[in-house]
Amino acid sequence: MVNAVKVFKKTAPNGKITVYLGRRDFVDNTTSTEPVDGVIVCDNDYLRGRKVFAAVTVTYRYGREEDEVMGLNFSKEMQLATQQVYPSSDSREPTAVQERLVKKLGANAYPFAVTLPETAPCSVQLHSGDDETSKPMGVIYELRVFVGDHSNEKPHKRNSVALAVRKVQFSPVAGNKRQPSTLVSKGFALSSGKLNMEVTLDKELYYHGEQVNATININNGSKKTVKNIKCSIIQHVEVTMTSNQFSREVASLESKEGCPITPGCNLQKSFNMTPLASSNKSKSGIALDGKLKDTDANLASSTVVAAGKNVNDACGIIVSYSMRVKLNCGAIGGDLTADLPFKLMHPVAGAPAKGRGDATYTGGEDLEFEDFARLRRGVSVDQP
């Protein structure tokens, strides 16, 4: 049995240029980002001395399209990097998949690799909560391959190809065994003693689709009574372009089991919740790694940065998660709330970098071509 390597393919409307991509997710390991690489096949007779360029653009939409009135514009489009593919100006060695593609596609096939800058933000989309007929908010990447005399020319649709790609992060290979824990207390006016609560997670890093487990220890040394407990997972989002910050509840559980907790009593309880994009379809502002109508879209991963850097200095849309536990002591007693941060990410699938087109390629496998335009979503997001 021969394992085929899937290769995504898209052709320009005039049929003169075809782009082949071995992967559509490009991994940021906090110190560098994998180049956006692939192979183009072009008709040399059609070029007539013109050049072929590959450019990666990012669109940062931080406001709704329907609110753009009186000349306002809530999006920024930037061309991050450009490479001249033909005639080639790159001296880098092609990957194994690129070599196989060039060998299979013939003399008019040319490899390319566009390197993204270190500060480029990760791909994130904000769910609008409706049918998403307008342009999605968030950070959207696109690879454009076009024919022209200069790299800064505006591409014509007939002789260019646009493909949606993503810049993603995966969990660090060296897992952290630390168990996050926090202890909060609350005193009450005109009453002695304090209400104490300790919240502990079984680990700091969770994978998408994995159950988050919290253990809660409550010691009621006050004169008040705890009426119920609410545990929720909160997604925190910061839109850096506008310095806008907001939070969304992506999973919650409320319990009166073991309550009321009267003065002098203790309680230990466990809460288990699984944060999923599919259970938040009606909520606006949820940060996702793709479109919610795609069956394998997930909540956006936690933003991570290189050691020694502050995550608040990151660009684009910064995403983080926390476990929030709230004890309700009635209308007069108020609430005691604890927030415990944790990370939610994708695992590295046994390779130095998941999604790398040639990470496990040995050179003896067949290539399976898939039409990019007809593909709803592979391992990455596609735009209509």
BELUR-V806419 format. One line per field, one symbol per residue. phi: phi as a letter, one per 40 degrees, with the letter a starting at -180 (. if undefined). psi: psi as a letter, one per 30 degrees, with the letter a starting at -180 (. if undefined). burial: # if it has 9 or more other ideal C-beta (glycine too) atoms within 8 Angstrom, else .. A space follows every 50 residues. Layout:
# BELUR-V806419
phi: ???
psi: ???
burial: ???
This chain:
# BELUR-V806419
phi: .bccccbcbabcdcgcbbbbbcabbbcccgbabdccbabbbbcccccfgc bbbbbbbbbbcbacccccbfgcbbabbbccabbccaccbbbccccccccc ccccchcccbcaabcccdcccccabcccgbcfccccchbbbacbbabacb ccccccccbbbbbcbbbbbbcdccccccbcaabbbabbcfacgbcbabbb ccacbbcdgcccbbbbbbbccbccbccabbbabbcbbbcccbfcbabbcb aaababcgbcccdgbbababbbbbcbcccbccccgccbcacccccbcbcc cccbbcdgbccccccgbcbabacbbbbcbgcccgbbbbbbcabbaccccg bdacgccbcbcbgbccbbcbccccccaccacbbc
psi: kkkkkkkkkkklefgfkkkkkflfkkkjgfflkkljlakkkljeeeehfl lkkkkklkkjjglkefgjlhfkjhkkkkjekkkjekkkgkglklleeeee eeeefafgkklljkkklegkllkkkkkffafhflkkkajklkkkklklfl fglkkkefhlkkkklkjlklkkejkkgkjkkkkllklkkgklllkkkkkk lflfkllkfkkkkkkkkkjjgaglkkelkkklkkkkkjjfeghkklkkjf klkkkgkflkjlkfllkkkkkkljkkefghffklfkklgakffkfgklkk lkklllkflkfffllbjkklllkkkkkkgleefalkkkkjklkjlkljig lejkfkfgegkffgllkjkkjeefkekcglkkk.
burial: ....#.######...##############...##########...##... ###############..#.....##...########.#.#....###### ##..#..#######.#...#########...#...#############.. ....#...###.#########.......####.#####..#.#.###### #.######...#######.###.#################.......### ###.#...#.#.#...#.#.#.#####..#..#.########.#..#### #####.....#..#.###############.....#####.#####.#.. #.#######.#...#.#..#.#..#.##.###..
